[in-house]
Amino acid sequence: MAFKIYLFQALRISLLLSILAILLTILPVKAAEKIYLIYGSLNLSVKVNSLEKFAREGIIDDNLEFYLNMAGVDEEQKANFRQALIKVSPVSPVQLSRFFNTEIGEEILKLFGNYVAIQGGRNGKYALRGAMVQAAFDPEGLTLINFLKKLPTNMQIDIESSLTLSEAIETVIKATDFFTEEIAILSNLEAKRSAQIYFSQLPDITKSGQFEISPKQTWSLTDKKRNRRFYVDIYRPKKLRQDKIPVIIFSHGLASRPEDFLKEANYLASYGFIVVIPQHPGSDYQQIQNLLEGYRREVFEVNEFVNRPQDISYVIDQLERRNKVDFEGKLDLKNVGVVGHSFGGYTALAIAGATIDFDNLKQECNQELSYLNTSLLLQCRALKLERKDYNFRDERVTAILAVNPVNSSIFGQKGLSKIQIPVFIGAGTYDPATPAIFEQVRSFPWFTTPHKYLVLIEGQAHLDFSNLDAGITNLIASVPNLTLPSPELLSQYNNALTLAFFETYIAKNSDFAPYLQAIYTQYLSQREPFKAYLITQKSSEALKQSILRFNGNH
């Protein structure tokens, strides 16, 4: 709950502070001399120097007092507001400028520019960008007050539109709580209906396996047909399995890299799997570094929607070519598993047979308040692709696991229903990048394969924050009352379920089927503050009805 409050606190308090909080917690928005509050024919204004006097000296003049009284602000809220006005955001002005000159950056500015406009009503995106960059260059740094002073003109806020946004975000919060409870109920029902299993007497698959792991190998590959060069990391046990060796390919997310999956790869290799993790140039960590250093103009290249699944197929081709020499011919390349995280989840679903539904994507990208689903900032870029039927299905891939996948709008029900192989979907209740209610919960009933699974993990927030750089780590640490699951707990949930899924459907080992039940996640969660809830095809129709019921009431 704390993480959701952190994300949406700007839009949950009273009218005036809702608007002001948008400016200071999501995009600091200010006016040169005044902030005008427009509500129908009513036109009020807060003076910038009143805010500055309050920020610097704690003095509340008559102008500011009127609005604080109108909002019913108590002393604690005043203190928090004052602190927010002067809090420095440590950000590189050059990198800030480069990001907000990308398509995604401009789209973010445009969205907020609809609510915080130049006086007269013109979208305020350019004024916002210029003021932020100038404030970041200032010796005092980027603060709310400093940003106010840098804006070249007065700004106006449309209160009615801001209230609509606030109410919509409140609905998102309610939906997240509602569906977390619904899935917990469905998972518990599945657990009650299953046969009793004593997992304490079975192997503990949260722990590593018995295979000793070889040092990581790295291959440099060149797909001449696409003029595409990338590397792959290979994780393998020192001693190969006696029979066919199961293969799992990982697809990393946006701004990520193969090295980020070292722990997961070593865990699976300890059970005898060969794990292969390709780089996706154009949407990886290096792409972001090149953007921040001025060598690239976009967060990711649009052709990554095409290149990523083709990378997976090309890697399988290379494994086939090297199988005899490097793996004694033992690799089972007719039953390959694919794991994908976020943008990699899109990749996994595409290689499994999901097709892009351009009509659905266009409709959802053009809806009012569509960007409450933040993943649309990525998905809507696919509208720049050539309009044609894309089919990335690779028959050698026979099971996929997608964690926090980007999927619902770009594929839609029509595209996802084409997948006929086993699918496992992972979601987190605190995920701000691919919100569960938009991206995983609503799309789960659309899968028509009888072998489908959805796990919802409380507190999972898209990324393992222990792997982030110091700046992001410090930002997370600064959020009051924020508690996240430990990386160790998330690893236990993810590793055990990933292993069980691929042992069952790739290695064809029925001994692991008991772990793919709601009763197992119930067992894993029994003493944990953050639970994991697993549902299967058995609960799909009930979840669909819950979605229809919620939509009907909202």
C-alpha positions as CSV (number, residue, x, y, z in Angstrom):
1,M,0.0,0.0,0.0
2,A,2.8,2.4,0.8
3,F,4.2,2.2,-2.7
4,K,0.9,3.0,-4.3
5,I,0.4,5.9,-1.9
6,Y,3.9,7.1,-3.0
7,L,3.0,6.9,-6.7
8,F,-0.4,8.5,-6.5
9,Q,-0.3,10.7,-3.4
10,A,-0.4,13.8,-5.6
11,L,-3.9,13.0,-6.7
12,R,-5.5,11.7,-3.5
13,I,-5.6,14.8,-1.3
14,S,-7.8,17.9,-1.6
15,L,-8.3,19.9,-4.7
16,L,-5.6,22.5,-4.4
17,L,-2.9,20.2,-2.9
18,S,-3.8,17.6,-5.6
19,I,-2.8,20.1,-8.2
20,L,0.2,21.4,-6.5
21,A,1.4,17.8,-5.6
22,I,1.2,16.8,-9.3
23,L,3.8,19.5,-9.9
24,L,6.1,18.5,-7.1
25,T,6.0,14.7,-7.2
26,I,5.5,13.9,-10.8
27,L,6.7,16.9,-12.8
28,P,7.6,20.1,-10.9
29,V,5.4,22.7,-12.6
30,K,5.5,26.4,-11.8
31,A,4.7,29.8,-13.2
32,A,6.9,32.9,-13.6
33,E,4.8,35.1,-11.4
34,K,1.5,33.4,-10.7
35,I,-0.2,30.0,-11.0
36,Y,-3.7,30.5,-12.3
37,L,-6.4,28.0,-11.1
38,I,-9.1,27.8,-13.8
39,Y,-12.5,26.3,-12.8
40,G,-15.2,27.2,-15.3
41,S,-15.6,31.0,-15.1
42,L,-13.7,31.1,-11.9
43,N,-10.1,32.4,-12.2
44,L,-7.9,32.4,-9.1
45,S,-4.1,32.8,-8.8
46,V,-1.4,31.8,-6.3
47,K,1.6,34.2,-6.4
48,V,5.0,32.6,-6.9
49,N,6.6,35.0,-4.4
50,S,4.1,33.8,-1.8
51,L,5.2,30.3,-2.3
52,E,8.9,31.3,-2.2
53,K,8.4,33.3,1.0
54,F,6.8,30.3,2.6
55,A,9.5,27.9,1.3
56,R,12.4,30.1,2.4
57,E,11.1,31.6,5.7
58,G,8.0,29.6,6.6
59,I,5.8,32.7,6.3
60,I,2.3,32.3,5.0
61,D,0.9,35.5,3.6
62,D,-2.7,36.4,2.9
63,N,-2.5,35.1,-0.7
64,L,-1.3,31.6,0.2
65,E,-3.3,31.4,3.4
66,F,-6.5,31.6,1.4
67,Y,-5.7,28.5,-0.6
68,L,-4.3,26.5,2.3
69,N,-7.5,27.3,4.3
70,M,-9.6,26.3,1.4
71,A,-7.8,23.0,1.1
72,G,-8.1,22.3,4.8
73,V,-4.4,21.8,5.3
74,D,-3.2,20.9,8.8
75,E,0.2,21.8,10.3
76,E,1.9,18.5,9.3
77,Q,0.8,18.9,5.7
78,K,2.1,22.5,5.7
79,A,5.5,21.3,6.9
80,N,5.6,18.5,4.2
81,F,4.6,21.0,1.5
82,R,7.3,23.4,2.6
83,Q,9.9,20.7,2.5
84,A,8.7,19.6,-1.0
85,L,9.1,23.2,-2.3
86,I,12.8,23.3,-1.5
87,K,13.8,19.6,-1.9
88,V,16.5,19.2,-4.5
89,S,16.2,16.6,-7.3
90,P,19.7,15.4,-8.1
91,V,19.6,15.1,-11.9
92,S,22.0,15.9,-14.6
93,P,20.6,18.9,-16.6
94,V,22.2,17.6,-19.8
95,Q,20.7,14.1,-19.4
96,L,17.4,15.6,-18.4
97,S,17.4,17.7,-21.6
98,R,18.3,14.7,-23.8
99,F,15.6,12.6,-22.3
100,F,12.8,15.2,-22.7
101,N,13.9,15.6,-26.4
102,T,13.1,11.9,-27.1
103,E,9.6,10.9,-28.3
104,I,8.7,9.3,-25.0
105,G,10.0,12.4,-23.1
106,E,8.0,14.7,-25.3
107,E,4.9,12.6,-24.9
108,I,5.3,12.8,-21.1
109,L,5.7,16.6,-21.3
110,K,2.7,16.9,-23.6
111,L,0.5,14.9,-21.2
112,F,1.3,17.1,-18.3
113,G,1.2,20.2,-20.5
114,N,-2.5,19.4,-21.0
115,Y,-3.1,20.0,-17.3
116,V,-0.5,22.7,-16.7
117,A,-0.7,25.1,-19.7
118,I,0.7,28.4,-20.6
119,Q,-1.7,31.2,-19.6
120,G,-4.3,31.3,-22.3
121,G,-4.5,27.5,-22.6
122,R,-1.6,26.6,-24.9
123,N,0.1,23.3,-24.0
124,G,2.9,24.0,-21.6
125,K,5.3,21.3,-22.6
126,Y,8.0,23.5,-23.9
127,A,7.9,25.9,-21.0
128,L,8.0,22.9,-18.6
129,R,11.0,21.4,-20.3
130,G,13.0,24.7,-20.5
131,A,12.3,25.6,-16.9
132,M,13.3,22.1,-15.6
133,V,16.6,22.1,-17.5
134,Q,17.4,25.7,-16.5
135,A,16.7,24.9,-12.9
136,A,18.8,21.8,-13.0
137,F,21.7,23.9,-14.3
138,D,21.3,26.5,-11.5
139,P,23.7,26.2,-8.6
140,E,20.7,25.6,-6.2
141,G,19.6,22.7,-8.4
142,L,16.2,21.5,-9.5
143,T,13.6,22.4,-6.8
144,L,10.0,23.3,-7.0
145,I,10.7,27.0,-6.1
146,N,13.7,27.3,-8.4
147,F,11.6,25.8,-11.3
148,L,8.9,28.4,-10.6
149,K,11.4,31.1,-11.1
150,K,12.8,29.7,-14.3
151,L,9.5,29.5,-16.2
152,P,9.3,32.2,-18.8
153,T,5.6,32.9,-18.4
154,N,2.6,32.4,-16.0
155,M,1.0,29.0,-16.1
156,Q,-2.6,27.9,-15.7
157,I,-4.1,24.7,-14.3
158,D,-7.5,23.4,-15.4
159,I,-9.0,22.2,-12.2
160,E,-11.8,20.3,-13.8
161,S,-9.4,18.2,-15.9
162,S,-7.1,17.8,-12.9
163,L,-10.0,16.5,-10.9
164,T,-10.9,14.1,-13.6
165,L,-7.4,12.8,-13.6
166,S,-7.4,12.5,-9.8
167,E,-10.6,10.5,-9.9
168,A,-9.3,8.2,-12.6
169,I,-6.1,7.5,-10.6
170,E,-8.3,6.9,-7.5
171,T,-10.1,4.3,-9.6
172,V,-6.8,2.7,-10.6
173,I,-5.9,2.4,-6.9
174,K,-9.2,0.9,-6.0
175,A,-8.9,-1.6,-9.0
176,T,-5.5,-2.7,-7.8
177,D,-6.8,-3.4,-4.3
178,F,-9.9,-5.1,-5.7
179,F,-8.2,-7.4,-8.0
180,T,-5.5,-8.3,-5.6
181,E,-8.2,-9.4,-3.2
182,E,-10.1,-11.2,-6.0
183,I,-7.0,-13.1,-7.2
184,A,-6.2,-14.0,-3.6
185,I,-9.7,-15.4,-3.2
186,L,-9.5,-17.4,-6.4
187,S,-6.1,-18.7,-5.5
188,N,-7.3,-19.9,-2.1
189,L,-10.3,-21.6,-3.7
190,E,-8.0,-23.5,-6.1
191,A,-5.8,-24.4,-3.1
192,K,-8.7,-25.8,-1.1
193,R,-9.9,-27.9,-4.1
194,S,-6.6,-29.5,-4.7
195,A,-5.3,-32.7,-3.0
196,Q,-3.3,-32.2,0.1
197,I,0.4,-32.1,-0.6
198,Y,3.1,-32.0,2.1
199,F,5.7,-29.8,0.5
200,S,7.9,-30.0,3.6
201,Q,8.5,-33.6,2.6
202,L,9.3,-32.7,-1.1
203,P,12.6,-31.2,-2.4
204,D,12.9,-27.5,-1.6
205,I,13.1,-26.0,-5.1
206,T,13.7,-22.5,-3.7
207,K,17.3,-23.7,-3.2
208,S,19.9,-24.2,-5.9
209,G,20.1,-27.6,-7.6
210,Q,23.0,-30.1,-7.4
211,F,24.7,-29.4,-10.7
212,E,28.0,-27.5,-10.5
213,I,28.1,-24.5,-12.8
214,S,30.7,-23.7,-15.4
215,P,32.0,-20.2,-15.8
216,K,29.9,-18.0,-18.0
217,Q,30.6,-18.0,-21.7
218,T,29.9,-15.1,-24.1
219,W,29.4,-15.4,-27.8
220,S,29.5,-12.6,-30.3
221,L,26.9,-13.1,-33.0
222,T,26.2,-11.4,-36.4
223,D,23.0,-11.9,-38.2
224,K,24.0,-10.8,-41.7
225,K,20.5,-10.8,-43.1
226,R,19.5,-8.0,-40.6
227,N,23.0,-6.5,-40.2
228,R,22.5,-7.1,-36.5
229,R,25.4,-7.7,-34.1
230,F,24.9,-8.7,-30.5
231,Y,26.3,-10.9,-27.8
232,V,24.8,-13.7,-25.8
233,D,25.7,-15.0,-22.3
234,I,25.7,-18.8,-21.9
235,Y,25.2,-20.5,-18.5
236,R,25.6,-24.2,-18.3
237,P,26.3,-27.0,-15.7
238,K,29.8,-28.5,-15.8
239,K,28.3,-32.0,-16.2
240,L,25.5,-32.2,-18.8
241,R,22.3,-34.1,-18.2
242,Q,22.2,-37.7,-19.3
243,D,19.3,-37.3,-21.6
244,K,18.2,-34.3,-23.8
245,I,19.3,-31.0,-22.2
246,P,16.5,-28.4,-21.8
247,V,17.2,-24.9,-23.0
248,I,15.8,-21.6,-21.7
249,I,16.4,-18.3,-23.4
250,F,15.9,-15.0,-21.5
251,S,14.8,-11.8,-23.1
252,H,15.8,-8.7,-21.0
253,G,13.7,-5.6,-20.6
254,L,14.0,-2.1,-21.8
255,A,17.3,-0.5,-20.6
256,S,18.4,-3.8,-19.2
257,R,21.2,-6.3,-20.2
258,P,22.0,-10.0,-20.1
259,E,24.2,-9.6,-17.0
260,D,21.1,-8.5,-15.0
261,F,19.9,-12.1,-15.0
262,L,23.0,-13.8,-13.7
263,K,21.4,-15.1,-10.5
264,E,18.4,-16.5,-12.3
265,A,20.6,-18.1,-14.9
266,N,22.9,-19.7,-12.4
267,Y,19.9,-21.1,-10.4
268,L,18.4,-22.8,-13.5
269,A,21.8,-24.0,-14.6
270,S,22.2,-25.7,-11.2
271,Y,19.2,-27.9,-12.2
272,G,20.9,-28.9,-15.5
273,F,19.4,-26.3,-17.9
274,I,21.3,-24.5,-20.5
275,V,20.4,-20.8,-20.2
276,V,21.1,-18.4,-23.0
277,I,20.6,-14.6,-22.6
278,P,21.0,-12.4,-25.7
279,Q,21.5,-8.7,-25.8
280,H,18.9,-6.7,-27.7
281,P,20.8,-3.7,-29.1
282,G,18.5,-0.8,-29.6
283,S,16.5,-1.3,-26.4
284,D,19.2,-2.3,-23.9
285,Y,21.3,-0.7,-21.2
286,Q,23.8,0.6,-23.8
287,Q,21.0,2.3,-25.8
288,I,20.1,4.3,-22.7
289,Q,23.8,5.1,-22.0
290,N,24.2,6.3,-25.5
291,L,21.1,8.5,-25.2
292,L,22.3,10.1,-22.0
293,E,25.8,10.7,-23.6
294,G,24.2,12.2,-26.7
295,Y,24.9,9.4,-29.2
296,R,21.3,8.3,-29.6
297,R,18.1,10.3,-29.9
298,E,15.5,7.8,-28.6
299,V,15.0,5.6,-25.5
300,F,14.6,2.7,-27.9
301,E,14.4,2.0,-31.6
302,V,11.0,1.3,-33.0
303,N,12.2,-1.7,-35.0
304,E,12.9,-3.4,-31.7
305,F,9.3,-4.7,-31.8
306,V,10.5,-6.7,-34.8
307,N,14.1,-7.3,-34.0
308,R,13.6,-8.7,-30.5
309,P,11.6,-11.8,-31.4
310,Q,13.9,-12.3,-34.4
311,D,16.9,-12.3,-32.1
312,I,15.4,-15.2,-30.2
313,S,15.0,-17.2,-33.4
314,Y,18.5,-16.4,-34.5
315,V,19.9,-17.6,-31.2
316,I,18.1,-20.9,-31.6
317,D,19.6,-21.2,-35.1
318,Q,23.1,-20.7,-33.7
319,L,22.4,-23.2,-30.9
320,E,21.4,-25.7,-33.6
321,R,24.6,-25.0,-35.5
322,R,26.8,-25.4,-32.4
323,N,24.9,-28.2,-30.7
324,K,27.1,-31.1,-31.8
325,V,30.5,-29.4,-31.1
326,D,29.7,-27.4,-28.0
327,F,27.0,-29.5,-26.3
328,E,27.6,-33.1,-27.6
329,G,24.5,-32.8,-29.7
330,K,22.3,-33.1,-26.5
331,L,20.4,-29.8,-26.6
332,D,16.7,-30.3,-27.0
333,L,16.0,-27.5,-29.5
334,K,12.6,-28.7,-30.5
335,N,11.3,-27.7,-27.0
336,V,12.8,-24.4,-26.1
337,G,11.6,-22.3,-23.2
338,V,11.6,-18.5,-23.3
339,V,11.5,-16.1,-20.4
340,G,10.9,-12.4,-20.9
341,H,10.8,-9.4,-18.5
342,S,8.7,-6.3,-19.4
343,F,9.7,-5.5,-23.0
344,G,11.2,-9.0,-22.9
345,G,7.7,-10.2,-22.0
346,Y,6.4,-8.8,-25.2
347,T,9.3,-10.6,-26.9
348,A,8.3,-13.9,-25.4
349,L,4.6,-13.6,-26.2
350,A,5.5,-12.6,-29.8
351,I,7.7,-15.6,-30.3
352,A,4.9,-17.8,-28.9
353,G,2.5,-16.6,-31.6
354,A,0.9,-13.4,-30.4
355,T,0.3,-10.9,-33.2
356,I,0.2,-7.1,-33.2
357,D,-3.3,-5.7,-33.4
358,F,-2.7,-2.2,-34.8
359,D,-6.4,-1.3,-34.7
360,N,-6.7,-2.2,-31.1
361,L,-3.5,-0.4,-30.2
362,K,-4.5,2.8,-32.0
363,Q,-7.9,2.8,-30.3
364,E,-6.3,2.4,-26.8
365,C,-3.6,4.9,-27.4
366,N,-6.1,7.6,-28.4
367,Q,-8.4,7.1,-25.4
368,E,-8.7,9.9,-22.9
369,L,-6.4,9.3,-19.9
370,S,-4.9,6.3,-21.7
371,Y,-1.5,6.9,-20.1
372,L,-2.7,6.0,-16.7
373,N,-1.4,2.7,-18.1
374,T,2.2,3.9,-18.2
375,S,3.3,1.0,-20.4
376,L,1.5,2.7,-23.3
377,L,4.4,5.1,-23.5
378,L,6.3,2.1,-24.9
379,Q,3.5,0.2,-26.7
380,C,2.1,3.2,-28.6
381,R,5.5,3.7,-30.3
382,A,4.7,0.5,-32.3
383,L,2.2,2.6,-34.3
384,K,5.2,3.9,-36.2
385,L,5.9,0.4,-37.6
386,E,4.8,-0.5,-41.1
387,R,1.3,-1.7,-41.0
388,K,1.4,-5.3,-42.0
389,D,0.8,-8.8,-40.5
390,Y,3.8,-9.6,-38.4
391,N,4.2,-13.3,-37.5
392,F,7.1,-14.1,-35.2
393,R,6.0,-17.6,-34.2
394,D,8.9,-20.0,-33.8
395,E,7.6,-23.6,-33.5
396,R,10.8,-24.6,-31.6
397,V,9.5,-22.5,-28.7
398,T,7.0,-24.7,-26.7
399,A,6.5,-22.8,-23.4
400,I,7.0,-19.2,-22.3
401,L,7.1,-17.3,-19.1
402,A,6.5,-13.5,-19.2
403,V,7.2,-11.4,-16.1
404,N,5.6,-8.0,-15.9
405,P,5.0,-8.2,-19.7
406,V,4.0,-5.3,-22.0
407,N,1.2,-6.9,-23.9
408,S,-2.5,-5.9,-23.4
409,S,-2.8,-3.1,-25.9
410,I,-0.3,-4.0,-28.6
411,F,-1.6,-7.6,-28.9
412,G,-5.2,-7.2,-27.5
413,Q,-7.5,-10.2,-27.1
414,K,-7.3,-11.0,-30.8
415,G,-3.5,-11.3,-30.8
416,L,-3.0,-13.1,-27.5
417,S,-5.7,-15.6,-28.2
418,K,-3.5,-17.1,-31.0
419,I,-1.0,-18.5,-28.5
420,Q,-1.5,-22.2,-28.1
421,I,1.5,-23.2,-26.0
422,P,1.8,-23.2,-22.2
423,V,2.1,-19.6,-20.8
424,F,3.0,-18.4,-17.4
425,I,2.4,-14.7,-16.5
426,G,4.0,-12.9,-13.6
427,A,2.6,-9.6,-12.1
428,G,3.3,-7.4,-9.2
429,T,0.9,-5.2,-7.2
430,Y,3.3,-2.3,-6.9
431,D,4.4,-2.2,-10.6
432,P,4.3,1.4,-11.9
433,A,5.8,0.5,-15.3
434,T,3.4,-2.2,-16.5
435,P,0.5,-1.9,-14.0
436,A,-0.9,-5.3,-13.2
437,I,-4.6,-4.3,-13.7
438,F,-3.9,-3.0,-17.2
439,E,-1.2,-5.4,-18.4
440,Q,-1.6,-8.8,-16.8
441,V,-4.8,-9.2,-14.9
442,R,-7.1,-8.0,-17.7
443,S,-5.3,-9.9,-20.4
444,F,-5.1,-13.3,-18.6
445,P,-8.6,-14.4,-19.6
446,W,-7.7,-13.6,-23.2
447,F,-5.3,-16.5,-23.4
448,T,-7.0,-19.5,-24.9
449,T,-4.3,-22.1,-24.2
450,P,-5.5,-24.6,-21.5
451,H,-2.1,-24.5,-19.9
452,K,-1.9,-21.0,-18.5
453,Y,-0.9,-19.6,-15.1
454,L,-0.9,-16.2,-13.5
455,V,1.0,-15.3,-10.3
456,L,0.4,-12.0,-8.6
457,I,3.1,-11.1,-6.0
458,E,2.3,-8.5,-3.4
459,G,4.8,-5.6,-3.3
460,Q,6.6,-6.7,-6.5
461,A,7.5,-3.4,-8.2
462,H,8.7,-4.4,-11.7
463,L,12.4,-4.3,-10.8
464,D,14.7,-5.7,-8.1
465,F,15.7,-2.4,-6.5
466,S,18.8,-4.0,-5.0
467,N,20.3,-4.0,-8.5
468,L,19.7,-0.3,-9.2
469,D,22.2,2.5,-9.2
470,A,22.8,4.5,-6.1
471,G,20.7,7.4,-7.3
472,I,17.6,5.3,-7.7
473,T,18.3,3.4,-4.5
474,N,18.5,6.7,-2.6
475,L,15.3,7.9,-4.1
476,I,13.5,4.7,-3.1
477,A,15.0,4.9,0.4
478,S,13.7,8.5,0.8
479,V,10.1,7.5,0.4
480,P,8.5,7.5,3.9
481,N,6.8,4.4,5.2
482,L,7.7,2.5,2.0
483,T,8.3,-1.3,2.5
484,L,9.1,-3.6,-0.3
485,P,9.6,-7.4,-0.4
486,S,13.2,-8.5,0.1
487,P,15.0,-9.5,-3.1
488,E,15.6,-12.9,-1.5
489,L,11.8,-13.5,-1.1
490,L,11.1,-12.4,-4.7
491,S,13.9,-14.7,-5.9
492,Q,12.4,-17.6,-4.0
493,Y,8.9,-17.1,-5.6
494,N,10.3,-16.5,-9.1
495,N,12.9,-19.2,-9.1
496,A,10.7,-21.9,-7.8
497,L,7.8,-21.2,-10.1
498,T,10.1,-20.7,-13.2
499,L,11.8,-24.0,-12.5
500,A,8.5,-25.9,-11.9
501,F,7.0,-24.5,-15.1
502,F,9.9,-25.3,-17.4
503,E,10.6,-28.7,-15.8
504,T,7.0,-29.6,-16.4
505,Y,6.6,-28.2,-20.0
506,I,10.2,-28.2,-21.4
507,A,12.0,-31.0,-19.6
508,K,8.7,-33.0,-19.5
509,N,9.3,-33.9,-15.9
510,S,5.9,-34.6,-14.2
511,D,7.6,-34.6,-10.7
512,F,7.4,-30.8,-10.7
513,A,3.7,-30.5,-11.6
514,P,2.7,-30.3,-7.8
515,Y,4.6,-27.0,-7.6
516,L,2.5,-25.5,-10.3
517,Q,-0.5,-25.2,-8.0
518,A,-2.1,-22.5,-5.8
519,I,-1.5,-24.7,-2.8
520,Y,2.3,-24.3,-3.4
521,T,2.3,-20.5,-3.4
522,Q,0.1,-20.7,-0.3
523,Y,2.8,-22.9,1.3
524,L,5.6,-20.5,0.3
525,S,3.7,-17.5,1.5
526,Q,2.4,-18.8,4.8
527,R,4.8,-16.9,7.0
528,E,5.6,-14.0,4.7
529,P,4.3,-10.4,4.9
530,F,4.1,-10.3,1.0
531,K,2.1,-13.1,-0.4
532,A,2.2,-14.8,-3.9
533,Y,-1.1,-15.9,-5.4
534,L,-1.2,-18.4,-8.2
535,I,-4.3,-19.0,-10.4
536,T,-4.7,-21.2,-13.5
537,Q,-7.1,-21.8,-16.3
538,K,-9.6,-23.0,-13.6
539,S,-10.1,-19.5,-12.4
540,S,-10.0,-17.7,-15.8
541,E,-13.7,-17.4,-16.3
542,A,-14.2,-16.2,-12.7
543,L,-11.6,-13.5,-13.2
544,K,-13.2,-12.5,-16.4
545,Q,-16.5,-12.0,-14.6
546,S,-14.8,-10.0,-11.9
547,I,-13.4,-7.7,-14.5
548,L,-16.8,-7.2,-16.1
549,R,-18.4,-6.6,-12.7
550,F,-15.8,-4.0,-11.7
551,N,-16.0,-2.2,-15.1
552,G,-19.8,-2.2,-14.8
553,N,-19.6,-0.4,-11.4
554,H,-16.9,2.1,-12.5
